[in-house]
Structure formats: C-alpha cells, structure tokens
C-alpha cells in the first residue's frame, strides 16, 4: 500500500512539474519560414532559386519543467506575465493586439513594396480597431477587443482623429452613440462617458485603447495569409518577398536570406524583440544572410536601461558566440537591404 501511495504521489508531482501553468512565459528560438508560403502576388515571379525567410520565436506560458530548462539555457528567457501583456490586458486582448500588429505590418509591407515597384495602390480607412477595454471604463461590458468602431453620433469614422475630435468635445456623463462592426455584423451601442480608469491627469472618455484600421488594394492583387504569425517583426521580409514576386528578377541572388524587423510606412525598419533567439534559429536552419534592424538607441532608452544595445549589436554578438558563418547585415531602411542585395554576387 505504501508503494502504491508513493507511486501516486510521484505521478502527481510529475504531472504538476510538466503540465501546471505558472504566471511566467518562456521565450526561445523558433524557426525560419520561407515567406513565399504566406505571400502570393497575382501572376508573380515564382521561379527564384533563393528564398526570403521570416524568423519566429516560440513563446508559451511556462510549466515548472519549462522554467527549469529555460533557467539553464542561454537562449531561453523567462518573462513575467506583466512584461508580455500590457497592464489590464487579458489573454484575448493580447492575441487581438498581436494580430493587429501583424495586420499593420502586412499593410506597411504592401505600401512600401508597391511604392518601390512604382505600381498602383489605393488606401481605404475603415475606422478604428479596439485593442483593449479598460476594466471599469465606459466601454466595459459593451465593447470587445477586435471590434471596429465605424460611426459615432451619426458621423462615419475614417481615421482615429475623427473619434478623438468627437470625444474631446464631450463632458462626463454625456452619452455617445456608436456603431460597431463585430464579426461583420453592425451593432448599435450607447455609452455614458466617464473618467478613464488610471488616467493622470483625469480624462473623460470611453476607456479603450485602439489602432487605426485601414486596408490597401493593389494592382496586381497580393494575397497574404499569415494570421498564425503574431506581431510586426516579419514586416521587412514580407516587403522583400512581395518585391521579389513583383519584379522579374531574383533579389535573393540564389541565397537563403533571413531577417527580422518591423516595416514602418515610411520604409524605415523598426526594432523588435528576441533578436538573439532569431539569430540562433536562423543559424540552425541553415540561413546564409541575416538582416538585423540597426536601430538608434536614444538617451531616453539608456536612462531606462543603461545596458541596452541595438538589434544589430546583439545579433553580431550572438553570431560570434555561436560561431556561425552567417553574414549579419545592418539595415535602417528597406533601401539598405535592397542595396546590399543589388551588390551581392550571384551564388
């Protein structure tokens, strides 16, 4: 009987150690993915020998076993819950925000690529997308993350400034009539304005965080199917792949090209997280060239974190540490990446 009880206790402890979720996340190297499996330009150029590859990190809510493994691994980070999600952000709201960041990244990639290719496109503004609903705010229980606000008091919202202008003219306890697009259904909602929770100084509003919702129509049409990839960090590689399919030439010159970086609407490449893990993953997956954001470290950033380094600096340090022959290339703009590829000899 004692042996049976001991075995049951050991089994339960093992189950706890392997499967119980704690309030931490683990981030570790992911994989390289050929971007052409996510991007298809109508009648595009698909016969290139090289590849553009986006890099991922794997992030998941930790178990005691995962925490133990991460603690002894140089390229696995243990993150507190608050450092991953924003204040008062639920799991659902976090996922909505990551998806919106990815959608914006795709928009910017299309915008920049078609500008570079000198091809026509049209931008349509569709109101705003709700990312987070503050607990205790006017919208709490009435608006959901992912809703699009398309109308306020009978006025159609095209840009986020339209909503801001309307709300700034109202006072506490006044009502606003909103029209929401939720899962392609229009919903009427009436809210009574109140103090925004946590606002300092005191502000009156509906208690949400939001982002501009916009779409781009291009000629030729481009289909981007990457909903499973959250965040904005694939923007640079999406831009390069779209251009590669639009132009009748192989921008890769036959190489396995990886990289990371947010693509901004003006063509600059933004800083991202987990650069060291992406370098490790790129090396393990046989990449030959790696584009890393050469972001500027400001005095304000140094005041918060004196040890902070640019993505490019961290990428170079990681490459040296793991002994990879992969070439690390700094990029501040899309032009930096294109200029490097233009001067690259054919493989």
C-alpha positions as CSV (number, residue, x, y, z in Angstrom):
1,X,0.0,0.0,0.0
2,X,2.9,2.4,0.9
3,X,4.5,1.7,-2.5
4,X,1.2,2.4,-4.3
5,X,0.7,5.7,-2.5
6,X,4.4,6.6,-3.2
7,X,3.9,5.9,-6.9
8,X,0.7,8.0,-6.9
9,X,2.4,10.9,-5.2
10,X,5.3,10.7,-7.7
11,X,2.9,10.6,-10.6
12,X,1.0,13.7,-9.3
13,X,4.3,15.6,-8.7
14,X,5.4,14.7,-12.2
15,X,2.1,15.9,-13.7
16,X,2.4,19.1,-11.7
17,X,6.0,19.7,-12.8
18,X,5.2,19.0,-16.5
19,X,1.8,20.5,-17.0
20,X,0.9,23.1,-14.3
21,X,0.9,26.6,-15.8
22,X,2.6,29.3,-13.8
23,X,2.5,33.1,-14.2
24,X,5.6,33.2,-16.4
25,X,6.3,32.9,-20.1
26,X,9.3,31.2,-21.7
27,X,10.7,32.7,-25.0
28,X,13.1,30.5,-27.0
29,X,14.3,30.2,-30.6
30,X,11.7,29.3,-33.2
31,X,12.2,28.5,-36.9
32,X,12.8,30.1,-40.3
33,X,9.9,30.1,-42.7
34,X,10.1,30.7,-46.4
35,X,7.9,33.8,-46.9
36,X,6.6,32.7,-50.3
37,X,4.4,30.2,-48.5
38,X,2.5,33.1,-47.0
39,X,2.6,35.7,-49.9
40,X,1.3,35.2,-53.4
41,X,1.4,38.0,-56.0
42,X,-1.1,37.5,-58.8
43,X,0.9,36.4,-61.9
44,X,4.1,37.0,-59.9
45,X,7.6,35.8,-60.4
46,X,8.0,32.5,-58.6
47,X,11.0,30.8,-60.2
48,X,13.7,32.2,-58.0
49,X,16.4,30.0,-56.7
50,X,17.0,31.7,-53.3
51,X,14.5,32.4,-50.5
52,X,13.5,35.1,-48.2
53,X,12.7,33.8,-44.7
54,X,11.0,35.3,-41.8
55,X,12.1,34.3,-38.3
56,X,10.0,33.4,-35.3
57,X,10.4,32.9,-31.6
58,X,8.4,30.4,-29.6
59,X,6.7,31.9,-26.6
60,X,4.4,30.0,-24.2
61,X,3.1,30.1,-20.7
62,X,5.6,28.1,-18.6
63,X,5.4,25.0,-16.5
64,X,7.8,24.3,-13.7
65,X,9.7,21.9,-16.0
66,X,9.9,24.6,-18.8
67,X,11.1,27.2,-16.2
68,X,13.9,24.8,-15.1
69,X,15.1,24.2,-18.6
70,X,15.0,27.9,-19.5
71,X,17.0,28.8,-16.4
72,X,20.0,26.8,-17.6
73,X,19.7,27.8,-21.3
74,X,21.5,31.0,-22.6
75,X,18.9,31.4,-25.4
76,X,15.7,30.9,-23.4
77,X,14.3,33.8,-21.5
78,X,11.9,33.7,-18.5
79,X,9.4,36.6,-18.7
80,X,7.0,37.8,-16.1
81,X,3.4,38.0,-17.2
82,X,3.3,41.8,-16.9
83,X,6.3,42.1,-19.2
84,X,4.4,40.3,-22.0
85,X,0.9,41.7,-21.7
86,X,0.0,45.4,-21.2
87,X,-1.5,46.5,-17.9
88,X,-5.0,45.1,-17.5
89,X,-4.6,43.2,-20.8
90,X,-6.3,39.7,-20.9
91,X,-5.0,36.8,-23.0
92,X,-7.7,37.6,-25.6
93,X,-6.7,41.2,-25.8
94,X,-3.1,40.3,-26.1
95,X,-3.9,38.0,-29.0
96,X,-6.0,40.7,-30.7
97,X,-3.1,43.2,-30.3
98,X,-0.6,40.8,-31.8
99,X,-2.9,40.1,-34.7
100,X,-3.4,43.8,-35.3
101,X,0.3,44.4,-35.2
102,X,0.8,41.7,-37.8
103,X,-2.0,43.2,-40.0
104,X,-0.5,46.6,-39.8
105,X,2.9,45.1,-40.7
106,X,1.4,43.5,-43.8
107,X,-0.2,46.8,-44.8
108,X,3.1,48.6,-44.5
109,X,4.9,45.9,-46.4
110,X,2.4,46.2,-49.3
111,X,2.6,50.0,-49.2
112,X,6.4,50.2,-49.3
113,X,6.8,47.4,-51.8
114,X,4.4,48.9,-54.3
115,X,5.9,52.3,-53.9
116,X,9.4,50.8,-54.6
117,X,8.0,48.9,-57.7
118,X,6.1,52.1,-58.8
119,X,2.8,50.2,-59.1
120,X,-0.7,51.5,-58.3
121,X,-2.4,51.0,-55.0
122,X,-5.4,52.5,-53.1
123,X,-5.7,53.0,-49.3
124,X,-9.1,52.9,-47.6
125,X,-9.6,54.0,-43.9
126,X,-12.1,51.8,-42.1
127,X,-12.5,53.3,-38.7
128,X,-10.6,52.1,-35.7
129,X,-9.9,48.6,-34.1
130,X,-10.4,48.2,-30.4
131,X,-7.3,46.5,-28.8
132,X,-8.1,46.8,-25.1
133,X,-11.2,47.6,-22.9
134,X,-10.3,49.0,-19.6
135,X,-12.0,47.5,-16.6
136,X,-14.4,50.0,-15.0
137,X,-14.4,52.2,-18.0
138,X,-17.5,53.4,-20.0
139,X,-16.9,50.6,-22.6
140,X,-16.5,47.8,-20.1
141,X,-19.0,45.0,-20.9
142,X,-20.3,46.7,-24.1
143,X,-17.3,46.8,-26.4
144,X,-15.0,43.8,-27.1
145,X,-11.4,43.6,-28.2
146,X,-11.4,43.3,-32.0
147,X,-14.5,45.4,-32.5
148,X,-14.2,48.1,-35.2
149,X,-15.8,51.5,-34.3
150,X,-17.2,52.8,-37.6
151,X,-19.5,55.5,-36.5
152,X,-20.0,58.0,-33.6
153,X,-23.2,60.1,-33.2
154,X,-24.1,59.5,-36.8
155,X,-20.7,60.5,-38.2
156,X,-18.7,57.9,-40.1
157,X,-15.2,57.4,-38.7
158,X,-12.5,57.2,-41.3
159,X,-9.4,57.9,-39.2
160,X,-8.7,57.8,-35.4
161,X,-8.6,61.6,-35.4
162,X,-12.4,61.6,-36.1
163,X,-13.1,59.7,-32.9
164,X,-10.7,61.8,-30.8
165,X,-12.3,65.1,-32.1
166,X,-15.8,63.9,-31.2
167,X,-14.9,62.7,-27.8
168,X,-12.8,65.7,-26.8
169,X,-15.8,67.9,-27.3
170,X,-17.9,66.0,-24.7
171,X,-18.2,66.0,-20.9
172,X,-18.6,63.5,-18.2
173,X,-22.0,61.7,-18.1
174,X,-22.8,62.7,-21.7
175,X,-23.9,59.8,-24.0
176,X,-22.4,58.8,-27.3
177,X,-24.0,56.6,-29.9
178,X,-21.5,54.1,-31.5
179,X,-21.9,51.7,-34.4
180,X,-19.5,48.7,-34.1
181,X,-18.5,46.2,-36.7
182,X,-18.2,42.9,-34.8
183,X,-17.6,39.8,-36.9
184,X,-19.1,41.5,-40.0
185,X,-22.3,42.4,-38.1
186,X,-23.2,46.1,-37.3
187,X,-24.1,46.7,-33.7
188,X,-25.5,49.9,-32.1
189,X,-24.1,50.7,-28.7
190,X,-24.8,53.6,-26.3
191,X,-22.1,54.6,-23.8
192,X,-22.2,57.1,-21.0
193,X,-18.8,58.9,-20.8
194,X,-16.9,58.6,-17.5
195,X,-13.4,59.0,-16.2
196,X,-10.9,56.8,-17.9
197,X,-9.5,54.3,-15.3
198,X,-5.9,55.1,-14.3
199,X,-5.8,58.4,-16.3
200,X,-3.5,61.0,-14.8
201,X,-4.4,63.8,-15.0
202,X,-8.1,62.9,-15.1
203,X,-9.5,62.4,-18.5
204,X,-13.0,61.6,-19.8
205,X,-13.6,59.0,-22.4
206,X,-14.9,55.6,-23.3
207,X,-11.9,53.6,-21.8
208,X,-10.3,51.8,-24.7
209,X,-7.0,51.6,-26.5
210,X,-7.3,51.4,-30.2
211,X,-5.5,51.4,-33.5
212,X,-6.3,52.8,-37.0
213,X,-8.0,50.2,-39.2
214,X,-7.1,50.5,-42.9
215,X,-6.8,48.4,-46.0
216,X,-4.8,48.6,-49.2
217,X,-5.9,47.5,-52.7
218,X,-3.1,46.8,-55.1
219,X,-2.7,46.0,-58.8
220,X,-1.7,43.2,-59.2
221,X,-3.5,41.7,-56.2
222,X,-1.5,40.2,-53.4
223,X,-2.8,37.5,-51.1
224,X,-1.1,37.4,-47.7
225,X,-2.1,34.5,-45.4
226,X,-0.2,34.8,-42.2
227,X,-2.8,35.0,-39.4
228,X,-0.9,32.5,-37.3
229,X,2.1,34.8,-37.1
230,X,1.6,37.5,-34.5
231,X,3.4,40.7,-34.0
232,X,5.1,43.1,-36.5
233,X,8.6,41.6,-36.8
234,X,8.1,39.9,-40.2
235,X,7.4,43.2,-41.9
236,X,10.8,43.6,-43.6
237,X,10.9,40.1,-45.0
238,X,7.3,40.4,-46.3
239,X,8.3,43.6,-48.1
240,X,11.3,41.9,-49.7
241,X,9.2,38.9,-50.8
242,X,6.4,41.0,-52.3
243,X,9.0,43.0,-54.3
244,X,10.7,39.8,-55.3
245,X,7.5,38.4,-56.8
246,X,6.6,41.8,-58.4
247,X,9.9,42.2,-60.2
248,X,11.2,39.9,-62.9
249,X,14.5,39.2,-61.2
250,X,15.8,37.2,-58.3
251,X,16.5,39.6,-55.5
252,X,17.9,36.8,-53.3
253,X,20.7,36.1,-55.9
254,X,20.2,32.4,-55.0
255,X,20.9,32.7,-51.3
256,X,18.9,31.7,-48.2
257,X,18.2,35.2,-46.8
258,X,16.7,35.6,-43.4
259,X,15.9,38.6,-41.3
260,X,13.6,40.4,-39.0
261,X,12.3,43.9,-38.3
262,X,9.1,45.9,-38.3
263,X,8.4,47.7,-41.6
264,X,7.2,51.2,-41.0
265,X,5.1,53.1,-43.5
266,X,8.0,55.4,-44.4
267,X,10.3,52.5,-45.3
268,X,12.3,52.5,-42.1
269,X,13.0,49.2,-40.2
270,X,11.9,49.1,-36.6
271,X,13.4,47.4,-33.6
272,X,12.0,44.0,-32.5
273,X,12.3,41.7,-29.5
274,X,14.1,38.3,-29.3
275,X,16.8,39.1,-31.9
276,X,19.3,36.8,-30.3
277,X,16.9,33.9,-30.5
278,X,16.1,34.6,-34.1
279,X,19.9,34.6,-35.0
280,X,20.2,31.2,-33.3
281,X,17.2,29.8,-35.1
282,X,18.4,31.2,-38.5
283,X,21.8,29.5,-37.9
284,X,20.2,26.2,-37.0
285,X,18.0,26.3,-40.1
286,X,21.0,27.0,-42.5
287,X,20.4,30.6,-43.4
288,X,23.3,32.4,-45.1
289,X,22.4,36.1,-44.7
290,X,20.6,37.7,-41.8
291,X,19.1,41.3,-41.9
292,X,19.1,42.9,-38.5
293,X,17.5,46.3,-37.6
294,X,20.2,48.9,-37.0
295,X,18.0,50.9,-34.6
296,X,19.1,54.0,-32.9
297,X,19.5,53.9,-29.1
298,X,18.2,57.1,-27.6
299,X,19.2,58.8,-24.3
300,X,15.7,58.1,-23.0
301,X,16.1,54.4,-23.7
302,X,19.5,54.4,-22.0
303,X,18.1,56.2,-19.0
304,X,15.6,53.3,-18.5
305,X,18.2,50.5,-19.4
306,X,21.9,51.6,-19.4
307,X,22.9,48.2,-20.9
308,X,20.5,48.3,-23.9
309,X,22.0,47.6,-27.3
310,X,20.7,47.9,-30.8
311,X,19.3,44.8,-32.5
312,X,22.3,44.8,-34.9
313,X,24.8,44.8,-32.0
314,X,23.0,42.0,-30.2
315,X,22.8,40.0,-33.5
316,X,26.5,40.3,-34.1
317,X,27.4,39.3,-30.5
318,X,25.1,36.3,-30.7
319,X,26.5,35.2,-34.1
320,X,30.1,35.4,-32.7
321,X,29.1,33.5,-29.6
322,X,27.5,30.6,-31.5
323,X,30.3,30.6,-34.2
324,X,28.0,30.9,-37.2
325,X,29.3,31.8,-40.7
326,X,26.0,33.5,-41.5
327,X,26.5,37.1,-42.6
328,X,24.8,39.7,-40.3
329,X,23.8,42.8,-42.2
330,X,22.6,46.0,-40.6
331,X,19.5,47.7,-42.1
332,X,17.9,51.0,-41.1
333,X,15.6,51.2,-44.1
334,X,14.3,49.0,-46.9
335,X,16.8,50.6,-49.2
336,X,19.7,49.3,-47.1
337,X,18.5,45.8,-47.7
338,X,17.9,46.3,-51.4
339,X,21.3,48.0,-51.9
340,X,23.0,45.1,-50.2
341,X,21.2,42.6,-52.3
342,X,21.9,44.5,-55.5
343,X,25.7,44.4,-54.8
344,X,25.6,40.8,-53.8
345,X,27.2,38.5,-56.4
346,X,25.1,35.7,-57.9
347,X,25.6,32.5,-55.9
